[in-house]
Amino acid sequence: MEQFRNEFRGGVLYIVVPCYNEEEALPETSRRLREKMLALIDKGAISERSRVLFVNDGSKDRTWQLISALHDADSLFCGISLSRNRGHQNALLAGLMTAMDRADVTISMDADLQDDIDAVDKMLEKYYAGCEIVYGVRSSRKKDTFFKRFTAEGYYKLLSKLGGEIVYNHADYRLMSRTALQALSKYGEVNLFLRGIVPMLGYKTDIVEYERGERIAGESKYPLKKMLSLAVEGITSLSAKPIRAILWSGVLSLFADFVLLIVFIVQACLGISFDGWKILLIITLLMGGLILTGIGTVGEYVGKIYLETKHRPPFIIEKIVE
């Protein structure tokens, strides 16, 4: 396979770009991507049948109209529009599954182009060298605020401790071959966390480091609330260890209560007075907190099981221009 790819370059590349309310960013994004694609075509790195596939994730602005206009002006651009907003991960999956039968290789990236598009060249080199998956990895987080850097690094470490396979400092900027996409298509879960699923596929992989830039236009579509939601999705999708942690916290709580009981009995025998109501209040609050945390964690898993059993489609494509 490696020898074949090196001798017969010029495969069909689809760059998949999920879009949600990106009318401000699309003109500049499309211009840069067009330049990059034409440069790759000119030097024979990819086929003339390569495309940029925009995925409209139920945008409320003129995103889809702009995608349609781009396609009408230049066949290099194509697009699909989902019937409603399904979230970044489902929109990305929709684009990848649409491109799977059309492309030899795909590269996914965000519409804000904070991910350096010049890294595409290196990704393709590694693909032609035999890699089925190439991860775009940030070389540093110096541009992030202390809070974002601290929480991101802590999250990666936590997922790793919980047993999740995840690439450090990687988001959704990655190359995937058709072989890898076909394997991904067999994963039918509703609770989608591609950053954790893709490493499970196996195959030969590599990384390309890049410096993350500033957003070219518009506002971030990942405020703190969505970032927290994605973090919970990742943990509960990849590991059952949080439920096991509840069991051990309950055991430790019972052990602590037993020790306190012994202490109280000894103090009573020695005639040492103490404010029993304060201790009782602390124990009550502790046990109440543990119970509510346990119920909430189990409920999170049960809710996901409930959604999985319904076998609802992760996305519905309403329109397509190509």
N, C-alpha and C positions, 0 to 999 in steps of 0.2 A: 504493500500500500504506500509506504514512504517513497519508494523509488518511482512508483506510478505518478504520485502527486508532483514530485520534483520534475519529472520529465514532461508531464502534460499539465502545465499550469493554465490558468484562465478559466477556473470554475465559476459557476454562477453564484454571485454573492447577493444576499438580501440583507440590508440593514433595517432592522425592526425598531420602530420608534413609537412607544406609547405616548399618547397626547391627551391631556385633559385641560381644557381652557388655555390653550397655548397660542392664541392668535397673535399675541405680541412677539413671541419667540419664533414662530414658524418662518417668516420671511428670511431672517438671518440664518436660521438653522438649515433651511432648504438650500440657501446659497452656498453655505460651507460644505454641506454634504454633496451637492452637485459637483463642486470643484474637486473634492476628494475622490468621488466615484469616477469622474472623467480622467483624473490623473492615473488612477489604478488601471482603467481600461486602456489608456494610451500606452502604458508600459507593459501591458499584457498580463498583469497580475490577476485580473478577473475578466469574465466574459462581457460582451456588449449586452447580453440579456440580463445583466445584474440590475437590481432595482433598490430603491428606497421605499420601504413599506411603512406608511404612517397608520397608526391604529387610533381612531377616535373613540375615546372611552366615555361616551355620553356627555360630551362637552356642552356647556350652556352658552358659549359664545360662538364666534364664526369659525371655529377650528375646522369643521368639516367642509364648509364652503371654500376655505383656503386650500385644503387638501385636494378637493375636486378641481379647483382652478389650477393648482400646480400640475395635476395630472393632464389636464387639457392642454397646458402649455408645453409640457415635456413628458414624454412617455417613460422617462427615467423614474418618475414618481408614480406610485400607486397607493391605494389606501383602502382600509375597511372601516366601517362604522358599526359599533356595537349598539344594540337596541336600547341600552341604558347604561348608566355608570356602574361598572363592576369592580373598580379598584385597579390599581397599578399592576398587581401580579396577574390577575385574570386577563387584563388587556394585553399584557406582554405574552401570556400563554396563547391568546387568540392569534396574535401576530406570528408567533413561532410556528404554530400548527398550520396556519395558512401558508407560510413560506416553506414548510417542510417538503412538499411535493414539487415545489417550483425551483428550489435552490439546492446547490451542493453544500453550501455553508451559509450560516447566518451570523450576524453580529447584532446584539441588542444594546441600545443605549437610550438615555433620556433625552427629551426634546430640548432641554436647556443647554445641552452641550457643555456641561461642566466637566464631563469626561473627555479627555483629549482625543480628538478624532485621528490625530497622527499616530496613535497607538494601533490603529487598524492595520497599518502596514506590517508591524511586528507580529500582530496576531495571525495575519495571513501567512507570514513566513513560517511560523510554528505549525500552522495547519498543513502547509505543503511539506513540512518535515515529518508529518505523521501524527500530529496531535488531533484528537477529536473534540477536545474542549480546551479553550484558552481563557483564563480569567484575567480581567483587568483589575489590577490591585493598586491602590493608592500608595505612593512612595512615602508620603508623610501626611500628618494632619495639622501642620503648623498654622494653616489658615482658619481652622475651626476655633470656636470659642472654647475656653477651658471646660465649660459644662458639657458641650457636645463631644469633645474629645474624651473626657473622663467617662461619660455614659456609654459612648460607642465602644471604647476599649474594654470597659467592664462587661458590656453585653456579650462581646465576642468571647471573652474568657469564661463567662457564665455558661454560655451555650456549649463551649468545649467541655467544661466540667460536667455538664448534664449529659454528655455523650453525643451531642449533635455534631455532624460532620459539616464544618463550615470553613470557608477560606477567609483568613484574617484580612480585614480592610478591603473586602470585595463586596460590591453591591450587586448590580444587575448588568454591568458592562462586561459582556463575555461573548466569545465565539463558540458556536456549536455546529458540528458537522451534521449532515443529514442522518448519519448513523446514530449520533447522540440524540437527535430530535425524535427519531423513531422509538428509541428506548424511553425517552421522556413521555411520549404519548401513551405509554402503557400505565403511567401513574394517574389514577382517576380520582384522587382525593379532592374534596371541595375546599378544605382548609389548606390553601396553597401558600407555600413558602419556598420559592424556587431556589433561593440562596442555600437552602439546606437539602433540597431534593437533588439538584444537579450533581453535587459531589457523590451522591449515592450511586450514580450511574456507572461509575468505574471508568474504563477506557483510559487511554494515554492523555494526560493533561499537562499543562504548563501555565505559567503566569507571565504577564507583561506589566511592568510597573509604569505608572504615569503620574504626572502632577495634576491634581484636580484644580480647575479654574473657577472663575466666578460665573454666576448665571448670566446669560446674555440678555435676557429680558423677562418681564413678568415676575410673579412671586412664586416662592417654593410651594409645591403641592403636598409637602410633607411637614405640616406643623407638628408640635409636640404631641398632640392627641393621636395623630395618625402614626407617628413614630412609636409611641407606646403600644398602640394596637398591633403594629407589625411585630414588635418585640414579643408580645404575648403570643401572637400567632406562631412565631418561630419556635418558641419554647415548647408550647403545647403540641405543635405538629411533629416535633423531632424527638421528644423525650417524655417518658412516663415517670421520671424521677421525682418531679414535684409531688405526685401522689404518694410515693414512697416516703418522701420527707415528712409528710403529714403524719404517717404512722409513727416515725421515730420521734417527732415532736410530741406526740401524745404519750409515748413511752417515757420520754424525759420529763414531761409534765407530771405524770403519775409518780415517777421516782422523786421529783422535787417535793411533791405533796407529802409523800411518805416520810422524807427526811424532816420536813417541817413538823409533821405530826410527832415524831420522836422528840424533836427539840421542845415542843410545847409540853409534852408529858414530863420530860426531865425538869423543865422550869417549874411546872406545877408541883412536882415532888420536892423541889428545893425551896419552894415558897417564894419564887421570884415572880413579881407581878408584871404583867404586860398588857398592852391594849389589844385585846383579841379582835375587836371590830376592825382595826386597821389591817391586821394580817388577813382577816376574812375578806375585806374589800379587795386587797391586792390579789389574793387567790382567785376571787370571783372574776375580776377583770382579766386576769391572765387566762383562765379557763375559757371565759367568754370569747376572748380574742382568738384563741386557738381553735375553738369550735367554729366560729364564723369564717376564719381563714380556711379551715379544712373544708367546710361546706362549699365555700366559694370556689376553691380550686377544683374539687370534684365536680361541681356544677359546670365549670368551664369545659372539662373533658366530656361530660355527659352531653352538654349542648352541642359539641362538635360531632360526637357520635350520632346524635339526632339528625344533624344536617347531612352527614355522610350517608345515612340509611335512606334518605329521600332520593338520592341519585339525581339531583338537579344539575342541569348543564352549567358549567362555570361561566359560559358566555353565549350570547346569541348574536350572530352577525346579521345586521339589518341591510347594509349596503356595501358594495364593493366597486372600486374603480380600478381597472387595470387594462 
